[in-house]
Amino acid sequence: MTDKRIHLMLIANRGEIALRIMRTAHRLGVRTLAVYSDADRGAPHVRAADLALPIGAAQPAASYLNIAALVEAARRAGADAVHPGYGFLAENADFVRACTAAGLAFVGPSADAIDAMGNKAGAKRLMTDAGVPCVPGYQGADQSEARMQEEAARIGYPVMIKAAAGGGGRGMRRVGHADDFLAALRSARSEAANAFGSDELILEKAIIEPRHIEIQVFADMHGNVVHLGERDCSVQRRHQKVIEESPSPAVNPQLRARMGEVAVAAARAIGYVGAGTLEFLLDREGNFYFMEMNTRLQVEHAVTEAIAGVDLVEWQLLVAQGRPLPLTQHDIDLRLAAGGHAIEVRLCAEDPDDNFLPQSGTVAYWRAPSSLRCDHALESGLTISPYYDSMVAKLVAHGSDRDDALRRLAYGLNECALLGVKSNRQFLARCIAHPAFAAGCATTAFIETHFPPQQYAAAPADPATRRIAAAALALHRRGTGAARYPGELHGWSSSWRYPQLCRLLLDGEAVELHVTTLENQRWHVADGSGSSEIGVSDATANEATFHFDGQTYRVCHAGAGEDLFFVLDGVEHRVTDNTYAPARRESASVASGRIGAPMNGQVVSVQVQEGEAVKIGQTLLVIEAMKMEHSVVAPLDGTVAGVYVQVSDQVAPGRILIELAANA
């Protein structure tokens, strides 16, 4: 056999998955080559690699999706292998062929296997032929709107519209009524074309409140195929996974064996080699249906690693070098039976208060939980870019059983700190604490049922506690160098101390407090609701203990410019000390019809033109940010007075996109 040993491996990805692959590669003595876009120059994954090369501009199409640039980087560095990670080009058969043509070993399946399973329509036909149960639907070549409407009526509502060429919830719509079908079809087709370069769609019968169960399979070049149990990925939002666990609370040993056998048979049927995942829907009666196969490593692979006691990236490298799988199915089954329970949550830069709008910006402070496995590429001072996925970290708890894993995860989420950029950390903590999840009853309807949009964000701490905490931290910061004179002189006179007016902006709310400075980092603080004496002790750059009304709190905090961020009772807050800020003349209020960009992103469609009449709620344009499309809708009935952007424009938050003139 030809020597297939890998010496230098290019990682065609970024962020936490690039770092995770590097950890295993370096442990095995494989050198790594990082690639980076202009936005990632100096990023953690670049610094961690043995070598690093630039590949293009910030936009993914010009860098991480640029096949020619990636292959050329491998050639320049003398790499002999490529690992795609997940996302970007991980399931792109053309990329595999380009790597093979350049003499590079691709750490993943063959181009033919990716072609076979990468298109949902073709995959379902293959799986049906192999005897794998599939969701009833339509995956025909006739993509006309008339035929799609006809097929949806035949299948029966509700139906799912899905992009044939992709996943991750993009190009996917659930339609409950025939009247809504055409609009959803057109929207899904547009999103699929922008995301995957193909607007081909399939239709499926919507299974009501199913479990989303996936089976991890692995195959080598010697004919060995195994499965490593299931992962339950039912907790989802916008068809994107939020929480994953293994084993599933809904799967017993008999069902696990049956699903595993089907998954292994499916992998054998296409001559699969490498890591792959077959995804199924499990209905209330215990019937399971094939949805799709992901021909790559999954985001949630860490929970399988925890309970099986294996390193799946190591297995990928072994298989790519022609070696057999290190364990048999019998060995794996024994490990799974004694492996306990693992749960993973995806930490994302998004704002639960604003319908989980993706967030970009600078991290004021990052603290990974020491009690959990945490795959991330974060650090204090890092800029989270608007060009890539909003997921910034994965937190994984492993326990002796599910209750043990849940306790560990809850503690670790509270220990974790991400300040300066809004995240879903607190929302995740609320999800795993919910009785339905704790009882193991969560289906794909979990978030929709238990966390409707108006309940995404939890109520903050009581107003008095928030004010006291904000005042203590702001005053402490002012007294340790932020002000032009020492804190002990604030409010000082030769005869007595007198209260000063302290003006804060706390979570967007103006707060006025009367503060009398005492000694030793203590203050007397009063507002209309009462007064308290507060003090700060044991302060470090990012932690401080403060005391008031007989209570003691340990608070994580970080400053960024004029703002101070802190966590109190698990809730992030933002405070600005405006006491010494110069008075500003308020500008005239902006007309309600001037619509600004809600986030950093790229305009992918403009659906109105100047002079057009619009109705409240009508989609005006669509912005793509962090791999998701977001519709900007009319806030009122009116006429389009101006359109100030065009397709492909990159916009920053607040940039005026469209102006509407309200109807008289």
VOSE-128553 format. One line per field, with one value per residue (C-alpha): residue in one letter; z, x, y. Coordinates in nm, 2 decimals, padded with zeros to 4 digits. Layout:
residu <- a  ...
w <- Z  ...
u <- X  ...
v <- Y  ...
! end
This chain:
residu <- m  t  d  k  r  i  h  l  m  l  i  a  n  r  g  e  i  a  l  r  i  m  r  t  a  h  r  l  g  v  r  t  l  a  v  y  s  d  a  d  r  g  a  p  h  v  r  a  a  d  l  a  l  p  i  g  a  a  q  p  a  a  s  y  l  n  i  a  a  l  v  e  a  a  r  r  a  g  a  d  a  v  h  p  g  y  g  f  l  a  e  n  a  d  f  v  r  a  c  t  a  a  g  l  a  f  v  g  p  s  a  d  a  i  d  a  m  g  n  k  a  g  a  k  r  l  m  t  d  a  g  v  p  c  v  p  g  y  q  g  a  d  q  s  e  a  r  m  q  e  e  a  a  r  i  g  y  p  v  m  i  k  a  a  a  g  g  g  g  r  g  m  r  r  v  g  h  a  d  d  f  l  a  a  l  r  s  a  r  s  e  a  a  n  a  f  g  s  d  e  l  i  l  e  k  a  i  i  e  p  r  h  i  e  i  q  v  f  a  d  m  h  g  n  v  v  h  l  g  e  r  d  c  s  v  q  r  r  h  q  k  v  i  e  e  s  p  s  p  a  v  n  p  q  l  r  a  r  m  g  e  v  a  v  a  a  a  r  a  i  g  y  v  g  a  g  t  l  e  f  l  l  d  r  e  g  n  f  y  f  m  e  m  n  t  r  l  q  v  e  h  a  v  t  e  a  i  a  g  v  d  l  v  e  w  q  l  l  v  a  q  g  r  p  l  p  l  t  q  h  d  i  d  l  r  l  a  a  g  g  h  a  i  e  v  r  l  c  a  e  d  p  d  d  n  f  l  p  q  s  g  t  v  a  y  w  r  a  p  s  s  l  r  c  d  h  a  l  e  s  g  l  t  i  s  p  y  y  d  s  m  v  a  k  l  v  a  h  g  s  d  r  d  d  a  l  r  r  l  a  y  g  l  n  e  c  a  l  l  g  v  k  s  n  r  q  f  l  a  r  c  i  a  h  p  a  f  a  a  g  c  a  t  t  a  f  i  e  t  h  f  p  p  q  q  y  a  a  a  p  a  d  p  a  t  r  r  i  a  a  a  a  l  a  l  h  r  r  g  t  g  a  a  r  y  p  g  e  l  h  g  w  s  s  s  w  r  y  p  q  l  c  r  l  l  l  d  g  e  a  v  e  l  h  v  t  t  l  e  n  q  r  w  h  v  a  d  g  s  g  s  s  e  i  g  v  s  d  a  t  a  n  e  a  t  f  h  f  d  g  q  t  y  r  v  c  h  a  g  a  g  e  d  l  f  f  v  l  d  g  v  e  h  r  v  t  d  n  t  y  a  p  a  r  r  e  s  a  s  v  a  s  g  r  i  g  a  p  m  n  g  q  v  v  s  v  q  v  q  e  g  e  a  v  k  i  g  q  t  l  l  v  i  e  a  m  k  m  e  h  s  v  v  a  p  l  d  g  t  v  a  g  v  y  v  q  v  s  d  q  v  a  p  g  r  i  l  i  e  l  a  a  n  a
w <- 00.00  -00.09  00.22  00.29  00.60  00.64  00.73  00.67  00.67  00.55  00.75  00.51  00.79  01.07  01.43  01.69  01.45  01.30  01.66  01.75  01.45  01.52  01.88  01.75  01.46  01.68  01.94  01.66  01.52  01.21  01.13  01.04  00.79  00.87  00.60  00.68  00.52  00.57  00.85  01.03  01.02  01.36  01.47  01.73  01.47  01.27  01.57  01.67  01.34  01.24  00.92  00.80  00.46  00.35  00.09  00.02  00.13  00.42  00.22  00.23  -00.15  -00.18  00.08  00.26  -00.04  -00.29  -00.41  -00.63  -00.35  -00.10  -00.34  -00.42  -00.05  -00.01  -00.30  -00.18  00.17  00.05  00.23  00.15  00.30  00.35  00.63  00.55  00.91  00.87  00.68  00.39  00.14  00.37  00.15  -00.19  -00.43  -00.67  -00.38  -00.32  -00.69  -00.70  -00.39  -00.55  -00.88  -00.69  -00.52  -00.18  00.05  00.14  00.50  00.43  00.19  -00.18  -00.43  -00.55  -00.20  -00.15  -00.48  -00.39  -00.06  -00.10  -00.29  -00.08  -00.38  -00.50  -00.15  -00.08  -00.40  -00.31  00.05  -00.07  -00.30  -00.01  00.20  00.44  00.55  00.42  00.49  00.22  -00.02  -00.37  -00.51  -00.88  -01.16  -01.24  -01.02  -01.17  -00.92  -01.06  -01.01  -00.67  -00.56  -00.70  -00.51  -00.19  -00.22  -00.28  00.02  00.24  00.47  00.67  00.43  00.45  00.17  00.18  -00.03  -00.21  -00.21  00.15  00.52  00.84  00.81  00.51  00.22  00.46  00.52  00.70  00.53  00.71  00.44  00.07  00.06  00.20  -00.02  -00.32  -00.11  00.11  -00.21  -00.36  -00.04  00.01  -00.35  -00.32  00.00  -00.13  -00.45  -00.24  00.01  -00.20  -00.56  -00.64  -00.62  -00.64  -00.37  -00.24  -00.05  00.25  00.47  00.80  01.09  01.38  01.68  01.61  01.77  01.55  01.59  01.41  01.39  01.37  01.13  01.04  00.76  00.66  00.33  00.44  00.44  00.81  00.89  01.24  01.42  01.74  01.87  01.84  01.92  02.00  01.83  01.88  02.05  01.75  01.65  01.28  01.20  01.35  01.64  01.98  02.22  02.14  02.37  02.37  02.43  02.34  02.62  02.36  02.23  02.40  02.33  02.08  01.88  01.90  01.75  01.48  01.38  01.39  01.16  00.91  00.92  00.87  00.58  00.42  00.44  00.29  00.01  -00.12  -00.05  00.21  00.37  00.67  00.92  00.83  01.00  00.90  01.03  01.10  01.23  01.51  01.55  01.85  01.76  01.74  01.36  01.21  00.87  00.69  00.62  00.50  00.53  00.63  00.47  00.72  01.09  01.28  01.51  01.78  01.74  02.09  02.27  02.09  02.17  02.54  02.58  02.34  02.48  02.13  01.92  01.59  01.43  01.51  01.34  01.04  01.01  01.05  00.78  00.55  00.59  00.49  00.84  00.97  01.23  01.58  01.74  01.63  01.67  01.97  02.14  02.07  02.20  02.53  02.56  02.49  02.75  03.02  02.87  03.08  02.93  02.74  02.65  02.43  02.39  02.11  02.23  01.96  01.92  01.89  02.08  02.24  02.31  01.93  01.79  01.81  01.56  01.49  01.67  01.57  01.76  02.00  02.29  02.61  02.82  02.76  03.03  02.93  03.19  03.35  03.45  03.09  02.76  02.57  02.20  02.10  01.93  02.16  02.36  02.51  02.25  01.96  01.70  01.61  01.23  01.06  00.77  00.93  01.14  01.47  01.67  01.87  02.11  02.21  02.58  02.65  02.99  03.05  03.35  03.49  03.39  03.24  03.57  03.65  03.30  03.34  03.68  03.53  03.23  03.44  03.66  03.35  03.18  03.49  03.51  03.14  03.06  02.72  02.77  02.51  02.25  02.32  02.33  02.39  02.71  02.94  02.70  02.69  03.07  03.08  02.82  03.01  03.33  03.18  03.33  02.98  02.89  03.23  03.20  02.86  02.67  02.43  02.06  01.77  01.89  02.23  02.18  01.98  02.25  02.57  02.46  02.23  02.09  02.37  02.63  02.46  02.71  03.08  03.32  03.46  03.82  04.02  03.94  04.28  04.26  03.91  04.00  04.30  04.11  03.82  04.06  04.25  03.94  03.78  04.09  04.15  03.79  03.82  04.14  04.00  03.72  03.48  03.63  03.63  04.01  04.29  04.40  04.76  04.64  04.48  04.68  04.93  05.10  05.39  05.62  05.52  05.24  05.02  04.77  04.41  04.12  03.93  03.59  03.44  03.13  03.24  02.97  02.77  03.06  03.22  03.59  03.83  04.17  04.46  04.58  04.89  04.87  05.20  05.27  05.15  04.83  05.00  04.89  05.01  04.72  04.71  04.45  04.46  04.59  04.89  04.98  05.05  05.16  04.91  04.90  04.67  04.77  04.63  04.29  04.00  03.64  03.56  03.89  04.20  04.52  04.63  04.94  05.01  05.24  05.41  05.08  04.90  04.52  04.31  03.98  03.65  03.47  03.18  03.04  02.67  02.59  02.77  02.85  03.14  03.10  03.40  03.49  03.79  03.89  03.55  03.35  03.14  03.18  03.02  03.20  03.09  03.34  03.19  03.50  03.34  02.98  02.80  02.75  02.40  02.20  02.10  01.72  01.56  01.58  01.28  01.08  01.15  00.78  00.77  00.80  00.92  00.89  01.21  01.18  00.97  00.66  00.28  00.09  -00.11  -00.25  -00.28  -00.33  -00.37  -00.58  -00.53  -00.56  -00.48  -00.22  00.07  00.36  00.71  00.75  00.38  00.31  00.16  00.13  00.26  00.44  00.48  00.80  00.97  00.72  00.77  00.58  00.76  00.61  00.67  00.67  00.64  00.99  00.84  00.54  00.30  -00.02  -00.09  -00.09  -00.14  -00.19  -00.08  -00.13  -00.40  -00.41  -00.29  -00.08  00.26  00.53  00.88  01.17  01.14  00.78  00.61  00.37  00.26  00.34  00.35  00.34  00.57  00.42  00.52
u <- 00.00  00.12  00.23  -00.06  00.08  -00.02  00.26  00.11  -00.27  -00.45  -00.76  -01.01  -01.21  -01.19  -01.29  -01.36  -01.37  -01.03  -00.88  -01.05  -00.90  -00.56  -00.56  -00.60  -00.36  -00.09  -00.14  -00.08  00.22  00.06  00.15  -00.13  -00.17  -00.43  -00.59  -00.75  -00.96  -00.89  -01.14  -00.95  -00.60  -00.45  -00.75  -00.68  -00.69  -00.43  -00.19  -00.24  -00.14  00.22  00.18  -00.08  -00.16  -00.41  -00.67  -00.88  -01.13  -01.37  -01.67  -01.68  -01.71  -01.38  -01.20  -01.33  -01.54  -01.27  -01.16  -00.87  -00.73  -00.74  -00.57  -00.31  -00.24  -00.19  00.05  00.25  00.29  00.36  00.06  -00.04  -00.39  -00.70  -00.95  -01.27  -01.42  -01.79  -01.98  -01.82  -01.68  -01.71  -01.98  -01.87  -01.78  -01.60  -01.37  -01.29  -01.22  -00.99  -00.80  -00.76  -00.64  -00.38  -00.25  -00.40  -00.57  -00.92  -01.00  -01.36  -01.57  -01.53  -01.67  -01.91  -02.05  -02.09  -02.27  -02.49  -02.60  -02.55  -02.87  -03.17  -03.38  -03.12  -03.04  -03.41  -03.43  -03.12  -03.24  -03.58  -03.40  -03.19  -03.50  -03.45  -03.79  -03.83  -04.07  -04.34  -04.29  -04.19  -03.83  -03.90  -03.72  -04.03  -03.97  -04.24  -04.46  -04.77  -04.63  -04.50  -04.84  -05.00  -04.76  -04.81  -05.18  -05.13  -04.90  -05.13  -05.07  -04.87  -04.57  -04.20  -04.02  -03.65  -03.34  -03.23  -02.86  -02.81  -02.91  -02.88  -03.23  -03.15  -03.40  -03.65  -04.01  -04.30  -04.63  -04.96  -05.21  -05.23  -05.28  -04.93  -04.75  -04.64  -04.49  -04.30  -04.18  -04.04  -03.87  -03.72  -03.60  -03.43  -03.26  -03.15  -03.00  -02.80  -02.68  -02.60  -02.59  -02.89  -03.26  -03.38  -03.64  -03.81  -04.13  -04.20  -04.49  -04.45  -04.43  -04.60  -04.38  -04.12  -03.79  -03.49  -03.26  -02.93  -02.70  -02.32  -02.17  -01.80  -01.65  -01.30  -01.14  -01.14  -01.52  -01.57  -01.88  -02.00  -02.24  -02.17  -02.52  -02.76  -02.78  -03.10  -03.11  -03.48  -03.43  -03.42  -03.50  -03.56  -03.46  -03.12  -03.00  -02.96  -02.91  -02.79  -02.75  -02.66  -02.82  -03.17  -03.43  -03.67  -03.46  -03.45  -03.18  -03.40  -03.48  -03.11  -03.01  -03.27  -03.18  -02.81  -02.86  -03.05  -02.78  -02.50  -02.69  -02.74  -02.37  -02.28  -02.52  -02.33  -01.98  -01.93  -01.58  -01.52  -01.74  -02.11  -02.44  -02.78  -03.06  -03.41  -03.74  -03.89  -04.27  -04.48  -04.55  -04.18  -04.16  -03.85  -03.80  -03.48  -03.43  -03.08  -02.72  -02.44  -02.12  -01.89  -01.82  -02.11  -02.10  -02.24  -01.98  -01.84  -02.13  -02.06  -01.69  -01.78  -02.00  -01.80  -01.46  -01.32  -01.17  -01.36  -01.11  -00.84  -01.06  -01.09  -00.72  -00.66  -00.91  -00.77  -00.43  -00.57  -00.59  -00.88  -01.12  -00.98  -01.30  -01.56  -01.93  -01.93  -01.65  -01.85  -02.18  -02.01  -01.87  -02.20  -02.37  -02.13  -02.07  -02.32  -02.48  -02.36  -02.53  -02.41  -02.54  -02.44  -02.34  -02.43  -02.37  -02.73  -02.98  -03.27  -03.44  -03.46  -03.58  -03.23  -03.08  -02.72  -02.46  -02.11  -01.87  -01.58  -01.57  -01.50  -01.43  -01.45  -01.43  -01.47  -01.63  -01.35  -01.60  -01.70  -01.55  -01.57  -01.47  -01.43  -01.21  -01.29  -01.07  -01.11  -01.06  -01.16  -01.39  -01.68  -01.73  -02.06  -01.95  -01.96  -02.18  -02.31  -02.21  -01.90  -01.86  -01.99  -02.03  -02.04  -02.13  -02.06  -02.21  -02.28  -02.65  -02.87  -02.95  -02.58  -02.50  -02.77  -02.64  -02.29  -02.42  -02.62  -02.32  -02.09  -02.33  -02.34  -01.96  -01.93  -01.90  -01.92  -01.94  -01.95  -02.15  -02.50  -02.54  -02.79  -02.61  -02.90  -03.16  -02.97  -02.97  -03.35  -03.40  -03.22  -03.39  -03.74  -03.94  -04.02  -03.65  -03.55  -03.81  -03.66  -03.98  -03.85  -03.96  -03.88  -04.17  -04.00  -03.89  -04.20  -04.43  -04.25  -04.06  -04.28  -04.11  -04.23  -04.07  -03.72  -03.56  -03.59  -03.69  -03.37  -03.29  -03.52  -03.48  -03.33  -03.07  -02.97  -02.94  -02.73  -02.50  -02.46  -02.38  -02.13  -01.94  -01.96  -01.84  -01.56  -01.44  -01.45  -01.25  -00.98  -00.86  -01.15  -01.21  -00.99  -00.95  -00.96  -01.29  -01.23  -01.27  -01.61  -01.86  -01.59  -01.60  -01.41  -01.72  -01.91  -01.97  -02.26  -02.45  -02.37  -02.61  -02.50  -02.65  -02.64  -02.77  -02.86  -02.97  -03.10  -03.29  -03.19  -03.12  -03.05  -02.90  -02.78  -02.44  -02.25  -01.89  -01.77  -01.43  -01.28  -01.48  -01.81  -02.10  -02.44  -02.68  -03.04  -03.31  -03.69  -03.75  -03.51  -03.14  -02.86  -02.50  -02.29  -01.93  -01.68  -01.40  -01.17  -01.18  -00.98  -00.97  -01.28  -01.44  -01.55  -01.75  -02.00  -02.21  -02.54  -02.84  -02.66  -02.61  -02.29  -02.26  -01.96  -01.99  -01.81  -01.75  -01.56  -01.52  -01.52  -01.49  -01.76  -01.96  -01.93  -02.07  -02.15  -02.33  -02.57  -02.76  -02.68  -02.81  -02.59  -02.63  -02.47  -02.42  -02.28  -02.18  -02.31  -02.25  -01.97  -02.08  -02.12  -02.48  -02.60  -02.86  -03.13  -03.16  -03.50  -03.67  -03.61  -03.93  -04.07  -04.05  -03.67  -03.57  -03.22  -03.02  -03.08  -02.74  -02.42  -02.50  -02.53  -02.84  -02.95  -03.28  -03.47  -03.84  -03.98  -03.91  -03.95  -04.31  -04.46  -04.74  -04.67  -04.86  -04.75  -04.56  -04.47  -04.12  -03.91  -03.58  -03.38  -03.04  -02.81  -02.60  -02.41  -02.54  -02.91  -03.15  -03.36  -03.65  -03.69  -04.06  -04.26  -04.34  -04.64  -04.87  -04.72  -04.53  -04.17  -04.00  -03.65  -03.44  -03.08  -02.92  -02.90  -02.84  -02.49  -02.44  -02.27  -02.45  -02.37  -02.62  -02.83  -02.75  -03.07  -03.20  -03.54  -03.76  -04.14  -04.38  -04.68  -05.03  -05.22
v <- 00.00  00.35  00.55  00.78  00.94  01.31  01.55  01.90  01.95  02.26  02.33  02.49  02.66  02.91  02.97  02.70  02.40  02.50  02.51  02.18  02.00  02.15  02.01  01.65  01.70  01.84  01.56  01.31  01.49  01.64  01.99  02.23  02.51  02.78  03.00  03.33  03.61  03.98  03.98  03.70  03.83  03.76  03.54  03.27  02.99  03.17  03.20  02.84  02.68  02.59  02.79  03.04  03.20  03.46  03.36  03.67  03.92  03.90  03.78  03.39  03.37  03.55  03.34  03.04  02.94  03.01  02.67  02.80  03.01  02.72  02.47  02.73  02.79  02.42  02.41  02.71  02.56  02.20  02.06  01.70  01.69  01.91  01.89  02.09  02.11  02.17  02.44  02.63  02.37  02.06  01.90  02.04  01.76  02.01  02.10  01.73  01.68  01.99  01.86  01.52  01.66  01.86  01.55  01.64  01.38  01.50  01.42  01.32  01.11  01.08  01.33  01.06  01.00  01.37  01.40  01.11  01.25  01.62  01.67  01.59  01.48  01.23  01.11  01.03  00.83  00.64  00.57  00.45  00.21  00.09  00.02  00.32  00.47  00.82  01.11  01.11  01.40  01.52  01.54  01.55  01.74  01.95  02.26  02.48  02.66  02.49  02.14  02.23  02.35  02.04  01.81  02.01  01.95  01.58  01.55  01.74  02.04  02.12  02.07  02.14  02.32  02.24  02.33  02.02  02.13  02.24  02.23  02.42  02.55  02.77  02.75  02.58  02.68  02.51  02.60  02.54  02.65  02.65  03.03  03.08  02.83  03.04  03.32  03.06  02.87  03.19  03.29  02.95  02.94  03.28  03.18  02.85  03.01  03.26  03.01  02.70  02.82  02.60  02.69  02.33  02.24  01.94  01.90  01.68  01.60  01.79  01.55  01.71  01.78  01.50  01.43  01.51  01.20  01.16  00.86  00.90  00.65  00.59  00.38  00.29  00.18  -00.18  -00.23  -00.17  00.04  00.12  00.35  00.54  00.57  00.86  01.23  01.41  01.75  01.83  02.17  02.40  02.76  02.85  02.49  02.54  02.32  02.49  02.19  01.84  01.54  01.18  00.94  01.06  01.04  00.91  00.62  00.28  00.01  -00.17  00.14  00.24  -00.09  -00.07  00.29  00.21  -00.09  00.12  00.39  00.14  -00.02  00.32  00.40  00.06  00.12  00.42  00.28  00.56  00.62  00.86  01.03  01.09  01.15  01.02  01.25  01.11  01.23  01.02  01.05  01.00  00.63  00.55  00.55  00.71  00.86  00.95  01.32  01.37  01.26  01.51  01.39  01.56  01.60  01.75  02.05  01.83  01.55  01.63  01.47  01.14  01.17  01.22  00.91  00.68  00.79  00.85  01.13  01.15  01.38  01.13  00.86  01.09  01.12  00.74  00.66  00.92  00.76  00.42  00.26  00.05  00.18  00.13  -00.02  -00.28  -00.23  -00.46  -00.25  00.07  -00.07  -00.16  00.19  00.36  00.14  00.27  00.62  00.82  01.13  01.43  01.76  02.04  02.39  02.64  02.98  03.23  03.60  03.71  03.92  03.74  04.07  04.14  03.81  03.66  03.91  03.82  04.04  04.15  04.37  04.36  04.12  04.32  04.01  03.64  03.37  03.01  02.78  02.57  02.30  02.21  02.12  02.44  02.45  02.82  03.07  03.36  03.60  03.94  04.21  03.98  04.13  03.90  03.95  03.99  03.78  03.43  03.21  03.35  03.04  03.14  02.85  02.50  02.41  02.03  01.87  01.50  01.33  00.98  01.03  01.29  01.47  01.49  01.63  01.89  02.01  02.04  02.23  02.47  02.55  02.59  02.83  03.04  03.03  03.14  03.51  03.68  04.06  04.34  04.15  04.01  03.64  03.36  03.24  03.32  03.19  02.86  02.84  02.90  02.63  02.35  02.46  02.43  02.14  02.00  01.98  01.85  01.58  01.47  01.56  01.83  01.79  02.02  02.24  02.30  02.66  02.76  02.62  02.72  03.03  03.24  03.56  03.78  03.55  03.50  03.73  03.67  03.95  04.12  04.15  04.37  04.75  04.84  04.57  04.66  05.03  04.96  04.72  04.96  05.25  05.04  04.94  05.27  05.45  05.19  05.24  05.61  05.60  05.37  05.59  05.67  06.01  06.32  06.33  06.07  05.92  06.03  06.39  06.34  06.55  06.66  07.00  07.15  07.13  06.82  06.57  06.64  06.42  06.44  06.37  06.06  06.01  05.66  05.49  05.14  04.89  05.19  05.35  05.68  05.65  05.94  05.87  06.09  05.96  06.06  05.93  05.76  05.60  05.28  05.23  05.29  05.51  05.61  05.59  05.73  05.75  05.80  05.45  05.46  05.45  05.21  05.20  05.01  04.90  04.73  04.49  04.23  04.40  04.28  04.38  04.18  04.08  04.26  04.19  04.45  04.47  04.64  04.59  04.30  04.11  04.02  03.97  03.86  04.04  03.98  04.31  04.47  04.82  04.91  05.28  05.47  05.15  04.91  04.56  04.33  04.01  04.01  03.69  03.54  03.84  04.07  04.45  04.75  05.08  05.42  05.68  06.01  06.22  06.41  06.37  06.71  06.82  06.73  06.90  06.65  06.63  06.64  06.31  06.09  06.03  05.69  05.60  05.62  05.25  05.17  04.85  04.64  04.47  04.43  04.24  04.22  04.32  04.01  04.14  04.47  04.41  04.76  05.06  05.44  05.55  05.21  05.18  04.94  04.79  04.75  04.42  04.40  04.28  04.57  04.41  04.11  04.13  03.83  03.83  03.54  03.29  03.37  03.59  03.86  04.04  04.41  04.50  04.82  04.96  05.15  05.19  05.44  05.51  05.44  05.78  05.66  05.34  05.40  05.05  04.79  04.42  04.32  04.63  04.57  04.77  04.87  04.90  05.22  05.28  05.42  05.16  05.29  05.59  05.57  05.85  05.77  05.78  06.09
! end
